[in-house]
Amino acid sequence: MKRKNIIVFMVFSILFLVSIFVHFINNNKIQDTTLEKNSLKIEFQSLKSENQVLKNINYQLLETNVKLSEKVNKLKIIAN
């Protein structure tokens, strides 16, 4: 009877230690995932800002293009 108790105790002890080990591994993965998520959030905000700047530049270029087209059309009329 004592031998069975010792074996059962050993099995539960091993299971307990394995569960602690798995918990720490899982906890580290969660922390890594959280860090990666925060990094991606920062990168996304940066890309949004860059996108806004590029939109503004594009708008300015379109305005310049319209102004140049108007001037070219006026010069064509004068040349004819």
N, CA and C atoms as an extended XYZ file, in Angstrom:
240
Properties=species:S:1:pos:R:3:atomname:S:1:resname:S:1:resid:I:1 pbc="F F F"
N         0.818       -1.192        0.000 N   MET     1
C         0.000        0.000        0.000 CA  MET     1
C         0.862        1.256        0.000 C   MET     1
N         1.938        1.251        0.761 N   LYS     2
C         2.816        2.407        0.809 CA  LYS     2
C         3.452        2.660       -0.549 C   LYS     2
N         3.780        1.613       -1.262 N   ARG     3
C         4.423        1.760       -2.570 CA  ARG     3
C         3.485        2.461       -3.555 C   ARG     3
N         2.185        2.086       -3.533 N   LYS     4
C         1.211        2.741       -4.400 CA  LYS     4
C         1.082        4.217       -4.036 C   LYS     4
N         1.086        4.505       -2.779 N   ASN     5
C         0.989        5.904       -2.345 CA  ASN     5
C         2.198        6.721       -2.817 C   ASN     5
N         3.353        6.123       -2.749 N   ILE     6
C         4.568        6.810       -3.190 CA  ILE     6
C         4.517        7.050       -4.694 C   ILE     6
N         4.070        6.052       -5.448 N   ILE     7
C         3.978        6.206       -6.905 CA  ILE     7
C         2.958        7.290       -7.256 C   ILE     7
N         1.822        7.271       -6.606 N   VAL     8
C         0.790        8.289       -6.858 CA  VAL     8
C         1.326        9.668       -6.493 C   VAL     8
N         1.998        9.758       -5.374 N   PHE     9
C         2.573       11.039       -4.966 CA  PHE     9
C         3.595       11.526       -5.993 C   PHE     9
N         4.435       10.633       -6.493 N   MET    10
C         5.436       10.993       -7.492 CA  MET    10
C         4.775       11.478       -8.786 C   MET    10
N         3.744       10.763       -9.214 N   VAL    11
C         3.046       11.147      -10.453 CA  VAL    11
C         2.430       12.534      -10.299 C   VAL    11
N         1.754       12.774       -9.204 N   PHE    12
C         1.141       14.090       -8.996 CA  PHE    12
C         2.197       15.179       -8.836 C   PHE    12
N         3.296       14.858       -8.218 N   SER    13
C         4.386       15.827       -8.085 CA  SER    13
C         4.944       16.203       -9.458 C   SER    13
N         5.156       15.185      -10.293 N   ILE    14
C         5.662       15.441      -11.643 CA  ILE    14
C         4.652       16.274      -12.432 C   ILE    14
N         3.395       15.914      -12.353 N   LEU    15
C         2.359       16.678      -13.043 CA  LEU    15
C         2.307       18.127      -12.559 C   LEU    15
N         2.445       18.306      -11.276 N   PHE    16
C         2.431       19.658      -10.715 CA  PHE    16
C         3.618       20.467      -11.238 C   PHE    16
N         4.793       19.885      -11.228 N   LEU    17
C         5.985       20.585      -11.723 CA  LEU    17
C         5.875       20.890      -13.219 C   LEU    17
N         5.353       19.947      -13.964 N   VAL    18
C         5.167       20.175      -15.406 CA  VAL    18
C         4.165       21.304      -15.630 C   VAL    18
N         3.103       21.332      -14.845 N   SER    19
C         2.108       22.401      -15.012 CA  SER    19
C         2.707       23.770      -14.683 C   SER    19
N         3.565       23.831      -13.686 N   ILE    20
C         4.250       25.099      -13.370 CA  ILE    20
C         5.161       25.501      -14.529 C   ILE    20
N         5.890       24.552      -15.063 N   PHE    21
C         6.779       24.819      -16.192 CA  PHE    21
C         5.981       25.329      -17.402 C   PHE    21
N         4.890       24.668      -17.708 N   VAL    22
C         4.049       25.071      -18.838 CA  VAL    22
C         3.456       26.456      -18.590 C   VAL    22
N         3.081       26.723      -17.365 N   HIS    23
C         2.540       28.047      -17.027 CA  HIS    23
C         3.570       29.141      -17.318 C   HIS    23
N         4.801       28.946      -16.923 N   PHE    24
C         5.832       29.952      -17.155 CA  PHE    24
C         6.138       30.118      -18.650 C   PHE    24
N         6.144       29.029      -19.375 N   ILE    25
C         6.363       29.123      -20.827 CA  ILE    25
C         5.218       29.903      -21.464 C   ILE    25
N         4.005       29.581      -21.092 N   ASN    26
C         2.839       30.264      -21.636 CA  ASN    26
C         2.846       31.738      -21.255 C   ASN    26
N         3.228       32.020      -20.036 N   ASN    27
C         3.284       33.403      -19.566 CA  ASN    27
C         4.305       34.200      -20.379 C   ASN    27
N         5.445       33.610      -20.676 N   ASN    28
C         6.461       34.276      -21.491 CA  ASN    28
C         5.946       34.532      -22.906 C   ASN    28
N         5.212       33.572      -23.458 N   LYS    29
C         4.644       33.760      -24.793 CA  LYS    29
C         3.630       34.898      -24.788 C   LYS    29
N         2.846       34.988      -23.741 N   ILE    30
C         1.864       36.070      -23.627 CA  ILE    30
C         2.571       37.407      -23.550 C   ILE    30
N         3.638       37.488      -22.786 N   GLN    31
C         4.390       38.739      -22.688 CA  GLN    31
C         5.014       39.109      -24.026 C   GLN    31
N         5.558       38.119      -24.731 N   ASP    32
C         6.140       38.379      -26.055 CA  ASP    32
C         5.070       38.880      -27.017 C   ASP    32
N         3.913       38.258      -26.965 N   THR    33
C         2.813       38.662      -27.841 CA  THR    33
C         2.366       40.084      -27.505 C   THR    33
N         2.314       40.413      -26.239 N   THR    34
C         1.921       41.761      -25.827 CA  THR    34
C         2.934       42.786      -26.309 C   THR    34
N         4.209       42.479      -26.172 N   LEU    35
C         5.246       43.396      -26.657 CA  LEU    35
C         5.149       43.580      -28.164 C   LEU    35
N         4.933       42.490      -28.876 N   GLU    36
C         4.808       42.570      -30.331 CA  GLU    36
C         3.571       43.390      -30.720 C   GLU    36
N         2.498       43.192      -30.000 N   LYS    37
C         1.262       43.940      -30.265 CA  LYS    37
C         1.494       45.436      -30.066 C   LYS    37
N         2.160       45.803      -28.998 N   ASN    38
C         2.445       47.213      -28.745 CA  ASN    38
C         3.374       47.787      -29.803 C   ASN    38
N         4.348       47.009      -30.213 N   SER    39
C         5.253       47.453      -31.264 CA  SER    39
C         4.495       47.689      -32.565 C   SER    39
N         3.583       46.775      -32.894 N   LEU    40
C         2.794       46.924      -34.113 CA  LEU    40
C         1.855       48.128      -34.027 C   LEU    40
N         1.327       48.407      -32.851 N   LYS    41
C         0.483       49.595      -32.680 CA  LYS    41
C         1.274       50.866      -32.963 C   LYS    41
N         2.479       50.924      -32.442 N   ILE    42
C         3.332       52.098      -32.659 CA  ILE    42
C         3.666       52.236      -34.140 C   ILE    42
N         4.008       51.124      -34.766 N   GLU    43
C         4.334       51.157      -36.191 CA  GLU    43
C         3.113       51.590      -37.004 C   GLU    43
N         1.942       51.107      -36.643 N   PHE    44
C         0.716       51.474      -37.343 CA  PHE    44
C         0.450       52.974      -37.217 C   PHE    44
N         0.624       53.529      -36.014 N   GLN    45
C         0.430       54.970      -35.823 CA  GLN    45
C         1.419       55.761      -36.668 C   GLN    45
N         2.634       55.296      -36.742 N   SER    46
C         3.650       55.950      -37.556 CA  SER    46
C         3.252       55.927      -39.036 C   SER    46
N         2.779       54.777      -39.487 N   LEU    47
C         2.355       54.659      -40.883 CA  LEU    47
C         1.136       55.529      -41.178 C   LEU    47
N         0.237       55.648      -40.212 N   LYS    48
C        -0.916       56.529      -40.405 CA  LYS    48
C        -0.470       57.980      -40.549 C   LYS    48
N         0.479       58.383      -39.737 N   SER    49
C         1.004       59.748      -39.819 CA  SER    49
C         1.690       59.975      -41.163 C   SER    49
N         2.501       59.023      -41.559 N   GLU    50
C         3.193       59.138      -42.841 CA  GLU    50
C         2.186       59.187      -43.991 C   GLU    50
N         1.148       58.394      -43.902 N   ASN    51
C         0.100       58.388      -44.918 CA  ASN    51
C        -0.571       59.755      -45.005 C   ASN    51
N        -0.841       60.376      -43.880 N   GLN    52
C        -1.473       61.695      -43.868 CA  GLN    52
C        -0.566       62.734      -44.521 C   GLN    52
N         0.715       62.670      -44.216 N   VAL    53
C         1.672       63.602      -44.825 CA  VAL    53
C         1.690       63.407      -46.338 C   VAL    53
N         1.706       62.156      -46.780 N   LEU    54
C         1.729       61.874      -48.212 CA  LEU    54
C         0.440       62.332      -48.889 C   LEU    54
N        -0.681       62.212      -48.211 N   LYS    55
C        -1.946       62.717      -48.762 CA  LYS    55
C        -1.886       64.227      -48.949 C   LYS    55
N        -1.325       64.925      -47.962 N   ASN    56
C        -1.208       66.381      -48.063 CA  ASN    56
C        -0.294       66.776      -49.218 C   ASN    56
N         0.817       66.092      -49.361 N   ILE    57
C         1.739       66.378      -50.461 CA  ILE    57
C         1.060       66.107      -51.806 C   ILE    57
N         0.328       65.003      -51.874 N   ASN    58
C        -0.384       64.667      -53.108 CA  ASN    58
C        -1.403       65.756      -53.451 C   ASN    58
N        -2.124       66.245      -52.468 N   TYR    59
C        -3.105       67.303      -52.683 CA  TYR    59
C        -2.408       68.567      -53.204 C   TYR    59
N        -1.289       68.916      -52.617 N   GLN    60
C        -0.536       70.090      -53.069 CA  GLN    60
C        -0.040       69.907      -54.500 C   GLN    60
N         0.416       68.724      -54.831 N   LEU    61
C         0.870       68.453      -56.196 CA  LEU    61
C        -0.282       68.547      -57.194 C   LEU    61
N        -1.443       68.064      -56.805 N   LEU    62
C        -2.610       68.177      -57.680 CA  LEU    62
C        -2.987       69.639      -57.915 C   LEU    62
N        -2.936       70.442      -56.852 N   GLU    63
C        -3.216       71.872      -56.998 CA  GLU    63
C        -2.207       72.527      -57.940 C   GLU    63
N        -0.947       72.202      -57.760 N   THR    64
C         0.102       72.762      -58.628 CA  THR    64
C        -0.125       72.339      -60.077 C   THR    64
N        -0.508       71.092      -60.270 N   ASN    65
C        -0.767       70.585      -61.613 CA  ASN    65
C        -1.912       71.362      -62.277 C   ASN    65
N        -2.967       71.628      -61.528 N   VAL    66
C        -4.103       72.390      -62.065 CA  VAL    66
C        -3.656       73.801      -62.442 C   VAL    66
N        -2.891       74.428      -61.573 N   LYS    67
C        -2.419       75.791      -61.857 CA  LYS    67
C        -1.539       75.818      -63.102 C   LYS    67
N        -0.646       74.841      -63.215 N   LEU    68
C         0.227       74.781      -64.390 CA  LEU    68
C        -0.585       74.528      -65.662 C   LEU    68
N        -1.586       73.671      -65.579 N   SER    69
C        -2.432       73.405      -66.743 CA  SER    69
C        -3.146       74.676      -67.192 C   SER    69
N        -3.639       75.442      -66.214 N   GLU    70
C        -4.306       76.707      -66.564 CA  GLU    70
C        -3.337       77.665      -67.256 C   GLU    70
N        -2.111       77.770      -66.736 N   LYS    71
C        -1.118       78.661      -67.344 CA  LYS    71
C        -0.748       78.197      -68.750 C   LYS    71
N        -0.601       76.880      -68.948 N   VAL    72
C        -0.271       76.343      -70.264 CA  VAL    72
C        -1.397       76.650      -71.249 C   VAL    72
N        -2.627       76.483      -70.812 N   ASN    73
C        -3.767       76.775      -71.690 CA  ASN    73
C        -3.795       78.256      -72.066 C   ASN    73
N        -3.494       79.142      -71.111 N   LYS    74
C        -3.453       80.575      -71.412 CA  LYS    74
C        -2.347       80.884      -72.418 C   LYS    74
N        -1.184       80.243      -72.242 N   LEU    75
C        -0.079       80.464      -73.184 CA  LEU    75
C        -0.422       79.948      -74.573 C   LEU    75
N        -1.157       78.827      -74.660 N   LYS    76
C        -1.576       78.304      -75.959 CA  LYS    76
C        -2.493       79.287      -76.655 C   LYS    76
N        -3.401       79.895      -75.887 N   ILE    77
C        -4.343       80.871      -76.466 CA  ILE    77
C        -3.586       82.095      -76.966 C   ILE    77
N        -2.622       82.551      -76.179 N   ILE    78
C        -1.824       83.715      -76.581 CA  ILE    78
C        -0.983       83.389      -77.800 C   ILE    78
N        -0.416       82.196      -77.854 N   ALA    79
C         0.443       81.805      -78.977 CA  ALA    79
C        -0.344       81.686      -80.269 C   ALA    79
N        -1.605       81.349      -80.197 N   ASN    80
C        -2.421       81.207      -81.418 CA  ASN    80
C        -2.930       82.554      -81.767 C   ASN    80
